[in-house]
């Protein structure tokens, strides 16, 4: 129960405007990977991430500024996401994305060392089309991938998908 990252914790992001709705997962080395909704852009809500070491050091940089996080998705409209650790220090992030005018589900795997994209640049589409999908949860599959579940509001259904590590 002893605090490990200082009396007041570790500053994850010092970007302007609002940061909210964090999602956190162990990194497998005593630290954590965190993603959040970030409104540093006044025209959209984006998703950023940061890895924190077991000692409380910020490990991913954005143009050399560590207390900002790395961009997972920066696009027009609104994005909101959640993540899981990938078992080797990185993370798999899934998010609802309104950049195309409706909400689709996208995902990205982030490298352990830098937080850079390992899958399709800008995110891999899990869904697309005219439906409205809202991300509900993501959990690790135990094999380096993830299981993602979302609600599809046209028609009203609950849908899931497994993503492998590649």
HELIX and SHEET records of a PDB file:
HELIX    1   1 UNK A   66  UNK A   68  5                                   3    
SHEET    1   A 4 UNK A  19  UNK A  26  0                                        
SHEET    2   A 4 UNK A  32  UNK A  38 -1                                        
SHEET    3   A 4 UNK A  44  UNK A  52 -1                                        
SHEET    4   A 4 UNK A  70  UNK A  73 -1                                        
SHEET    1   B 7 UNK A  19  UNK A  26  0                                        
SHEET    2   B 7 UNK A  32  UNK A  38 -1                                        
SHEET    3   B 7 UNK A  44  UNK A  52 -1                                        
SHEET    4   B 7 UNK A  77  UNK A  85  1                                        
SHEET    5   B 7 UNK A  91  UNK A  97 -1                                        
SHEET    6   B 7 UNK A 104  UNK A 110 -1                                        
SHEET    7   B 7 UNK A 124  UNK A 125 -1                                        
SHEET    1   C 3 UNK A 133  UNK A 140  0                                        
SHEET    2   C 3 UNK A 146  UNK A 153 -1                                        
SHEET    3   C 3 UNK A 156  UNK A 163 -1                                        
END                                                                             
